[in-house]
Amino acid sequence: MDKQKLYEVYKHHKGEILGAAIGLAVAAAILLLGVIKAVFVIICVTVGCYMGKRLHQDKDYIKNLLDRILPPGTYR
């Protein structure tokens, strides 16, 4: 298959392809690790993606988060 045709198929069916890939990854994690460990990995990945997105949007996100959790200035 041509790269252009493959790209067109991907562009047309992006949601289905990504959903199938995520489903395959979750199923493999459950089979290899077990349910509890797989859920833990999924939670860690989700939190990491969220924090990475927030950090990309706001460079001072970690400092602001630590200021809310700890008394201001204790981590510097």
N, C-alpha and C positions, 0 to 999 in steps of 0.2 A: 504494500500500500504506500502511496505517496505521502510525504510529510504534510503537504497542504490538505489532502483529504482527511488525514488523521486529525489534524488541527480542527477542521470543520466539524468532524464527528464529535470531538471533545467540546468544542464551543457550543454545539447544539445540545449535547447531553451532559453538560458539566455537573449538574446536581446529582444525576443518577450515578455518574462515575465516582464522584467524591463520596457520596453516600455508601456505595458499595465498598470503596476502599476503607472507609472508617469502620463499616460493619465487619469487614475482613480482619482489620487490625484488632478490634475489640474481641472478636471470636478467637483469634489466635492468642491474645493475651489471656483470655479466660481458660483456654485449653492448656496453655503452658504454665500459667502461674496459679490458677484457681480463682474463684470468684472474688474473695476478699482482697487478695493482693492485686488483682486486675482493677477493682474499683479504686483502691488506693492509688495505683499508677494513673488512672484516668483523672482522679481528683487532683493529683500533683501536676499533671500536664495542663489541666484546665486553669489552675491557679497560676502556673507559670506563664501561660499564654495571656491571661488577663493582666498580670503584672507587667509583662513585657510590652503589651499594647499601651497600658497607662504610662509606662516609663518613656515609651517612644513619643507619646503625645505631650507629656509634661516631664521635663528633665528633672524637676525638683520633687517628683512624686515620692521617692523614697524618703527624702528629708522631711516632707510634710507628713508622711505616714508615721515616721519615727517620732516627730513632734507631737502627734496625737496620742501615741502609745506611751512614750516615755516623757519625763519632764523635759522641757525645751533646753537644748544645749548639752545634754548628758552624753550624747554619742559623738561629739566632736572632739 
